[in-house]
Amino acid sequence: MIVLTRLNGKGFVLNAELIRTIEENPDTTITLVTGDHIVVKEEMAEVVTRSIDYGRLLRRLVPPS
């Protein structure tokens, strides 16, 4: 899960595994696998960084098989 900010300034938590695409034109728009769109204050690069960090955290939590 990653913490993001809507354009109205309210924070929310997004399951990064649901992200299909991230676009910046000029606001950052996240499209989810469900087809929903979310517009956030963070720049695209920041959303990508947080998503990657989240994925790395998950892999550290899973014991090797």
C-alpha positions as CSV (number, residue, x, y, z in Angstrom):
1,M,0.0,0.0,0.0
2,I,1.3,3.5,-0.8
3,V,0.1,6.8,0.7
4,L,-0.9,9.5,-1.8
5,T,-2.7,12.8,-1.8
6,R,-5.8,13.8,-3.8
7,L,-5.9,17.2,-5.4
8,N,-8.1,18.5,-2.6
9,G,-5.3,17.8,-0.1
10,K,-6.7,14.6,1.5
11,G,-4.4,11.7,1.9
12,F,-5.4,8.1,1.1
13,V,-3.8,4.7,0.8
14,L,-3.7,2.9,-2.6
15,N,-2.9,-0.8,-3.2
16,A,0.0,-0.4,-5.6
17,E,-0.7,-3.8,-7.1
18,L,-3.9,-2.4,-8.7
19,I,-2.0,0.2,-10.8
20,R,-2.3,-0.4,-14.5
21,T,-0.9,3.0,-15.8
22,I,0.4,6.3,-14.5
23,E,0.2,9.4,-16.7
24,E,1.2,13.0,-16.2
25,N,-0.7,15.6,-18.2
26,P,-0.1,17.9,-16.3
27,D,-1.8,16.3,-13.2
28,T,-0.8,12.8,-12.3
29,T,-3.6,10.3,-13.3
30,I,-3.5,6.7,-12.1
31,T,-5.5,4.2,-13.9
32,L,-6.3,1.0,-12.0
33,V,-6.9,-2.5,-13.3
34,T,-10.5,-2.0,-12.5
35,G,-10.7,0.9,-14.9
36,D,-11.1,3.6,-12.2
37,H,-9.0,6.8,-12.5
38,I,-7.5,8.7,-9.6
39,V,-5.8,12.1,-9.9
40,V,-3.1,12.8,-7.3
41,K,-0.8,15.7,-6.3
42,E,2.4,13.6,-6.4
43,E,4.4,13.6,-9.6
44,M,4.5,10.5,-11.7
45,A,8.1,9.7,-10.8
46,E,7.2,9.8,-7.1
47,V,4.3,7.4,-7.5
48,V,6.5,5.0,-9.4
49,T,9.2,5.2,-6.7
50,R,6.7,4.5,-4.0
51,S,5.3,1.6,-5.9
52,I,8.7,0.1,-6.5
53,D,9.6,0.5,-2.8
54,Y,6.3,-1.2,-1.8
55,G,7.1,-4.1,-4.1
56,R,10.6,-4.5,-2.6
57,L,9.1,-4.4,0.9
58,L,6.7,-7.3,-0.1
59,R,9.5,-9.4,-1.4
60,R,11.5,-8.9,1.8
61,L,8.5,-10.2,3.8
62,V,8.1,-13.4,1.9
63,P,10.4,-16.1,3.1
64,P,12.4,-17.9,0.4
65,S,11.0,-21.2,-0.8
